[in-house]
Amino acid sequence: MYRLIGLIFTTLFLLTACQSQSPAAPTATFLAVTSEPTSDRPTSALLTTTPGSQVFVPVAPNEGTPTGDGRTAEPALVYPAPPTPTDTPAPPTATSEPDFPVYTGPPLDRDEVGLQLYLHRQDVRDLLRHLEALDAGWVKVQVSWKLHEPQPGQYNEELFGELDQLIAGANGQGVKVLLSVSKAPEWSRPVTEMDGPPGDDALFEGFMRYVATRYAGQVAAYELWNEPNLQREWNGSPLSAADLVELMRRGAAGVRAVDPAAQIIAAAPATTGINDGVNAIDDRVYFGAMLAAGAAEVVDGFGVHPYGWANPPDSRAADATQVSSSHNNHPSFFFADTLEDYRAMLVAAGADDKQLWPTEFGWGTFEGIVNDEGQPVSPPAGSEFMADNSEWQQAVYTLRAYEMAHEWEWVGPMFLWNLNFTKALGPEFQEVGYSLLRHDDSRRPVYRALENRGGGS
């Protein structure tokens, strides 16, 4: 028995010695993981978490690590991550609103996109940068004859010098130039109130010859007069499409005598919905009279001003319901109606080879327009319809208009009114509602949308 007792004690001693030489019990090791991966950490090992939170996960244990004495250590224990508290929900992830709508239509050739700008005493280099940013293939400038030739044969070199710089810069960037010429000088007119044509059409021919000589090979197109169906643009003589055609005939002769490659574009009637014969003649009536007087024989294309007021470009006057609160009861107030009606008249007159050039179009809004004190302002009297448009809608409608015109081969370059008239006019003028730039030079969504247009859905 004593031998048995001794054997038991020996065995217990050996067991105790073996335990003292075995590896220590493993302790769990944890790795902090955040929601933002780093370059030295594989993203596949990360847990998706709420930004700023941390989740603790155990380091993968060694499985069957040799001890060096021929035995194999047991795998390290895996400890579960602490439970996520349920009493404090994670804050929602903030999402930013887009800055502008995305164009998804067919790609637009830059020659389809034109801009009208305000030039006087502006930084021409800055204007050219905008044309480049917007990838515009055309630029339009209005030339006031009365300001550029204030006295017979005397030309305002400041104004012409500004034109010189812009035209040279535009040509250097591959941007084509359209000059829209109107407003006869007071010395050439029978009356001086408002604006109107000269008493002698030969004077217009002489001025156009001078301009075309100065810019031969540099100006791609000339628009002869502006909105001649309005009294304020044709005062001193009865409103007459036939008289306009004769004036354009003389102006075209002046251009073609020195620059036959330049295109001649007919004056665009204003879309007003008025047809009293004194203040205005309805634009469709006037356009038909232009064709009847032989305008198609004089010009290479026809100007048109298909403003949409507050109506989307796809809408029509005949639609059963309208989204705008005013200016919704006459085809003159609808972009598509105006273009399609003019096209039908060209076809009927056998002049379907002539393109329609939207030398002005756009949608105005006073959202984002402020006064000198930084306070929001409302649209001026007569432009209340702009309150129906937001800056976002302005951009959406403009993109859609370009997309629609792209599908119509009978539509020429489209000149958006306007880039920067906020530089010349205060918030009390309706023109600023159409500008792509605000008074602080920030870019409206319509600018950003055109700047980032890609095309393709």
C-alpha positions in Angstrom: 0.0 0.0 0.0 2.8 2.4 0.8 4.2 1.7 -2.6 0.7 2.5 -4.0 0.5 5.7 -2.1 4.0 6.7 -3.2 3.1 6.1 -6.9 0.0 8.3 -6.5 2.1 11.2 -5.1 4.7 10.8 -7.9 2.0 11.0 -10.5 0.5 14.1 -9.0 3.9 15.8 -8.9 4.5 15.0 -12.6 1.1 16.4 -13.6 1.8 19.6 -11.7 5.1 20.0 -13.4 3.6 19.6 -16.9 1.0 22.3 -16.2 3.6 24.7 -15.1 5.4 24.3 -18.6 2.2 24.7 -20.8 1.3 28.0 -22.5 -0.6 30.6 -20.5 -4.3 30.8 -21.1 -5.1 33.0 -24.1 -6.4 36.5 -23.6 -8.8 38.0 -26.3 -7.3 40.8 -28.4 -9.6 43.4 -30.1 -9.2 45.6 -33.2 -11.0 48.9 -33.5 -12.5 49.4 -36.9 -14.1 52.7 -38.2 -16.3 53.3 -41.2 -13.5 55.0 -43.2 -11.1 52.4 -44.7 -7.4 53.2 -44.8 -4.8 52.3 -47.5 -3.2 49.6 -45.3 -6.4 47.9 -44.3 -8.4 45.8 -46.7 -11.9 47.1 -47.0 -13.2 43.5 -47.1 -12.3 43.2 -43.4 -14.3 46.3 -42.4 -17.7 46.5 -41.0 -20.1 49.1 -42.3 -21.0 51.5 -39.6 -22.5 54.9 -39.0 -19.8 57.6 -39.6 -17.9 58.3 -36.5 -18.9 55.1 -34.6 -16.6 52.3 -33.7 -17.2 48.5 -33.8 -14.9 46.2 -32.0 -14.1 42.8 -33.5 -11.6 40.2 -32.3 -8.4 39.5 -34.1 -8.6 36.2 -35.8 -6.9 33.6 -33.5 -4.0 31.3 -34.3 -5.4 27.9 -35.0 -3.1 25.0 -33.9 0.0 27.1 -33.2 3.0 24.7 -32.3 4.4 25.2 -28.8 7.9 24.0 -29.6 7.7 20.9 -27.5 5.9 18.8 -29.9 2.4 19.7 -28.7 -0.2 22.0 -30.2 -1.7 24.8 -28.3 -5.5 25.1 -28.2 -7.0 27.8 -30.5 -7.5 31.1 -28.9 -10.9 31.9 -27.7 -13.1 34.2 -29.9 -15.0 36.8 -27.9 -18.1 38.3 -29.4 -18.3 42.0 -30.1 -20.1 44.1 -27.5 -23.8 44.4 -28.4 -24.9 47.5 -30.2 -27.1 49.7 -27.9 -30.7 49.7 -29.0 -31.9 52.6 -27.0 -30.0 55.3 -29.0 -30.6 54.9 -32.8 -27.9 56.0 -35.1 -28.4 59.4 -36.7 -29.5 59.4 -40.3 -26.8 59.9 -42.9 -27.0 63.4 -44.4 -27.5 63.6 -48.1 -26.8 66.8 -50.0 -29.2 68.2 -52.6 -27.8 68.3 -56.2 -26.7 71.7 -57.4 -28.2 71.4 -60.9 -30.3 69.0 -63.1 -28.4 66.6 -65.3 -28.8 66.6 -69.0 -29.6 63.1 -70.3 -30.6 63.9 -73.9 -28.5 63.3 -77.0 -25.1 65.1 -77.1 -25.4 68.7 -78.2 -22.9 70.0 -80.8 -21.4 73.2 -79.5 -22.7 75.0 -82.6 -26.2 74.4 -81.4 -25.5 76.4 -78.2 -25.3 80.2 -78.3 -25.4 82.9 -75.6 -26.3 86.6 -75.7 -24.2 88.7 -73.4 -23.8 92.3 -72.2 -20.5 93.7 -73.4 -20.1 97.4 -72.5 -17.3 98.0 -70.0 -17.1 94.3 -69.1 -13.9 92.2 -68.7 -13.7 90.6 -72.1 -11.3 87.9 -70.8 -13.9 87.0 -68.2 -16.7 86.8 -70.8 -14.5 84.5 -73.0 -13.9 82.3 -70.0 -17.6 81.9 -69.5 -18.1 81.0 -73.2 -15.3 78.4 -72.8 -16.8 77.0 -69.6 -20.2 76.7 -71.2 -18.8 75.2 -74.4 -20.8 77.7 -76.5 -20.2 77.7 -80.2 -22.0 81.0 -80.8 -22.1 84.4 -79.1 -24.6 87.2 -79.8 -24.1 90.9 -79.2 -26.7 93.6 -79.8 -25.3 96.5 -81.8 -27.2 99.8 -81.2 -26.7 101.7 -84.4 -27.6 105.0 -82.6 -24.8 104.5 -80.1 -22.2 103.2 -82.5 -22.7 106.0 -85.0 -24.0 109.0 -82.9 -23.3 111.4 -85.8 -23.1 110.7 -89.5 -19.8 109.0 -90.3 -18.6 109.4 -86.7 -18.2 106.1 -84.9 -17.9 105.5 -81.2 -14.4 103.9 -80.8 -15.0 102.8 -77.2 -17.9 100.7 -78.2 -16.3 99.4 -81.4 -13.1 98.7 -79.5 -15.0 96.5 -77.1 -16.5 94.6 -80.1 -13.0 94.3 -81.6 -11.7 92.6 -78.5 -14.7 90.3 -78.1 -14.8 89.3 -81.7 -11.0 88.6 -81.9 -11.2 86.6 -78.7 -14.2 84.6 -79.8 -12.5 83.8 -83.1 -9.5 82.7 -81.2 -11.6 80.2 -79.3 -13.5 79.0 -82.3 -16.7 80.7 -81.2 -18.9 82.2 -84.0 -20.3 85.7 -83.7 -23.8 87.0 -84.4 -24.3 90.7 -84.4 -27.9 91.9 -84.1 -28.1 95.5 -85.4 -31.1 97.8 -84.8 -32.1 101.2 -83.4 -31.5 104.0 -85.9 -29.7 107.1 -84.7 -31.8 110.2 -83.9 -30.2 112.1 -86.7 -31.5 109.6 -89.2 -35.1 109.4 -88.1 -38.2 111.6 -88.6 -39.0 111.3 -84.8 -36.9 110.7 -81.8 -39.3 109.1 -79.4 -38.6 105.4 -78.6 -36.7 103.5 -81.2 -37.4 103.0 -84.9 -36.1 102.7 -88.4 -34.3 105.4 -90.4 -36.1 107.8 -92.7 -33.9 106.5 -95.6 -33.1 102.8 -95.9 -29.8 103.7 -97.7 -28.4 104.9 -94.4 -28.8 101.5 -92.9 -27.1 99.9 -95.9 -24.2 102.3 -95.4 -23.8 101.4 -91.7 -24.0 97.7 -92.4 -21.3 98.0 -95.0 -19.1 99.8 -92.5 -19.6 97.1 -89.9 -19.1 94.2 -92.3 -15.9 95.9 -93.7 -14.5 96.2 -90.2 -15.3 92.6 -89.4 -15.0 90.8 -92.8 -14.3 87.2 -92.2 -14.7 87.5 -88.4 -18.5 87.8 -87.9 -20.4 84.8 -89.1 -23.9 86.2 -89.2 -25.9 89.5 -88.9 -29.4 89.8 -87.7 -31.1 92.7 -89.3 -33.3 94.5 -86.8 -35.1 93.4 -83.6 -38.7 92.7 -82.8 -40.1 95.1 -85.6 -43.7 94.2 -84.9 -43.5 96.3 -81.7 -44.1 100.1 -81.8 -41.3 100.7 -79.3 -38.9 99.2 -81.9 -40.5 100.7 -85.0 -41.7 104.1 -83.9 -42.1 107.0 -86.4 -43.6 104.8 -89.1 -46.6 102.5 -89.2 -45.9 98.9 -88.3 -45.3 97.1 -91.6 -43.7 93.8 -92.4 -43.2 94.9 -96.0 -41.3 98.0 -94.9 -39.1 95.8 -92.7 -38.3 93.5 -95.7 -37.1 96.5 -97.7 -34.9 97.7 -94.9 -33.4 94.2 -94.6 -32.8 94.1 -98.3 -30.7 97.3 -98.1 -28.9 96.1 -95.0 -28.1 92.7 -96.6 -26.8 94.5 -99.7 -24.4 96.4 -97.5 -23.0 93.3 -95.9 -22.8 91.1 -99.0 -20.9 93.8 -100.9 -17.9 93.3 -98.6 -18.4 90.0 -96.9 -20.6 87.6 -99.0 -19.8 84.6 -96.7 -21.6 86.2 -93.8 -25.1 84.8 -93.2 -28.1 87.2 -93.1 -30.8 86.5 -90.5 -34.2 88.1 -90.6 -35.4 90.2 -87.7 -37.3 88.1 -85.1 -40.8 89.3 -84.3 -41.7 89.6 -80.6 -44.2 87.0 -79.2 -46.7 89.2 -77.4 -50.3 87.9 -78.0 -51.2 91.5 -79.0 -52.6 92.4 -82.4 -54.0 95.9 -82.3 -51.8 97.1 -85.2 -50.5 100.1 -83.2 -48.7 98.7 -80.1 -48.0 95.4 -81.8 -48.9 93.1 -84.6 -49.3 89.4 -83.7 -46.1 87.7 -84.4 -47.7 85.0 -86.6 -49.5 87.6 -88.6 -46.4 89.6 -89.0 -44.2 86.6 -89.9 -46.7 85.6 -92.6 -46.6 89.2 -94.0 -42.8 89.0 -94.1 -42.9 85.9 -96.2 -45.5 87.4 -98.5 -43.2 90.4 -99.0 -40.4 88.2 -100.2 -38.2 87.9 -97.0 -37.1 84.4 -98.0 -35.4 85.9 -101.0 -33.4 88.3 -98.9 -32.1 86.2 -95.9 -30.4 83.0 -95.2 -32.4 82.2 -92.1 -35.2 83.6 -90.0 -34.8 84.9 -86.4 -37.5 83.8 -83.9 -38.0 84.5 -80.2 -39.8 81.5 -78.8 -40.0 82.5 -75.2 -41.8 80.1 -72.9 -42.9 82.6 -70.2 -43.7 80.2 -67.4 -44.8 77.3 -69.6 -42.7 74.2 -70.0 -41.1 73.7 -73.4 -43.2 70.6 -74.2 -46.5 72.2 -73.4 -49.0 73.7 -75.9 -51.6 76.4 -75.7 -54.2 73.7 -76.7 -53.4 71.5 -73.7 -56.4 70.9 -71.4 -54.6 71.9 -68.3 -51.7 74.4 -67.8 -49.1 74.6 -65.1 -48.6 78.4 -65.3 -50.9 80.9 -63.7 -50.8 83.4 -66.5 -49.7 83.8 -70.2 -51.1 80.4 -70.9 -53.9 81.2 -73.3 -52.2 82.1 -76.6 -49.7 80.1 -78.8 -47.2 83.1 -78.6 -46.5 82.2 -75.0 -45.3 78.6 -75.8 -41.9 77.6 -77.0 -43.0 74.6 -79.1 -46.0 76.3 -80.6 -44.0 79.2 -81.8 -41.3 77.1 -83.5 -43.8 74.7 -85.0 -46.1 77.4 -86.3 -43.3 79.3 -88.0 -42.0 76.1 -89.5 -45.4 75.4 -91.0 -45.6 78.9 -92.5 -42.1 78.4 -94.1 -43.2 75.1 -95.6 -46.4 76.7 -96.9 -44.4 79.5 -98.5 -42.0 77.1 -100.2 -39.2 78.4 -98.0 -38.6 75.2 -96.0 -34.9 75.3 -96.9 -34.5 78.2 -94.5 -33.7 77.5 -90.8 -35.3 79.1 -87.9 -32.7 80.8 -85.6 -33.9 81.3 -82.0 -31.9 84.4 -81.5 -33.5 84.9 -78.1 -35.2 82.3 -75.8 -35.3 81.4 -72.2 -37.2 81.2 -68.9 -37.0 83.9 -66.3 -37.1 83.5 -62.5 -36.5 85.9 -59.6 -35.5 83.2 -57.2 -32.1 84.1 -55.9 -32.3 87.7 -57.0 -31.7 90.2 -54.2 -31.4 94.0 -53.8 -28.4 96.0 -52.5 -29.4 95.1 -49.0 -29.4 91.4 -49.8 -33.1 91.1 -49.5 -35.1 88.9 -52.0 -37.1 90.9 -54.5 -40.2 90.0 -56.5 -40.5 90.2 -60.3 -41.2 93.7 -61.6 -44.7 94.7 -62.8 -45.5 92.9 -66.0 -43.3 90.0 -65.2 -45.2 88.4 -62.4 -45.3 85.1 -64.4 -41.6 84.7 -63.4 -42.8 83.9 -59.8 -44.1 80.6 -61.2 -40.6 79.5 -62.2 -37.9 78.3 -59.8 -34.2 78.4 -60.6 -34.4 74.6 -60.9 -37.2 74.8 -63.4 -35.4 77.4 -65.4 -32.5 74.9 -65.8 -34.8 71.9 -66.6 -36.8 73.9 -69.2 -33.7 75.2 -70.9 -32.1 71.8 -71.1 -35.3 70.3 -72.5 -35.6 73.1 -75.1 -32.1 72.4 -76.4 -32.9 68.7 -76.5 -36.1 69.3 -78.5 -34.4 71.7 -81.0 -31.7 69.1 -81.5 -34.3 66.8 -83.0 -35.5 69.5 -85.4 -33.1 69.9 -88.3 -34.9 73.0 -89.3 -33.8 74.8 -86.2 -30.5 76.7 -86.2 -28.3 77.7 -83.3 -30.2 78.7 -80.1 -29.1 81.8 -78.3 -30.0 81.8 -74.7 -31.0 85.1 -73.2 -28.9 86.0 -71.3 -25.5 85.5 -69.7 -24.8 88.6 -67.6 -27.3 91.4 -67.9 -27.2 91.6 -64.1 -23.9 93.5 -64.7 -25.8 96.4 -66.3 -29.3 96.4 -64.7 -30.6 96.3 -61.2 -33.2 93.9 -59.7 -36.0 96.2 -60.8 -35.5 95.1 -64.4 -37.0 91.9 -65.7 -34.0 91.1 -67.9 -32.0 90.0 -64.8 -34.5 87.2 -64.2 -33.2 85.5 -67.3 -29.5 85.9 -66.6 -27.3 82.8 -66.0 -25.3 84.8 -63.4 -26.6 86.4 -60.2 -25.5 89.9 -59.0 -22.7 88.4 -56.9 -21.4 86.5 -60.0 -22.5 83.2 -58.6 -23.7 80.7 -61.2 -27.3 79.7 -61.3 -28.4 76.1 -61.8 -29.0 76.7 -65.5 -25.4 77.8 -65.9 -24.1 74.7 -64.0 -26.4 72.4 -66.0 -25.1 73.7 -69.3 -21.6 73.7 -68.1 -21.8 70.0 -67.2 -24.0 68.8 -70.0 -22.8 65.4 -71.2 -25.7 63.8 -73.1 -26.8 60.2 -73.4 -29.2 58.6 -71.1 
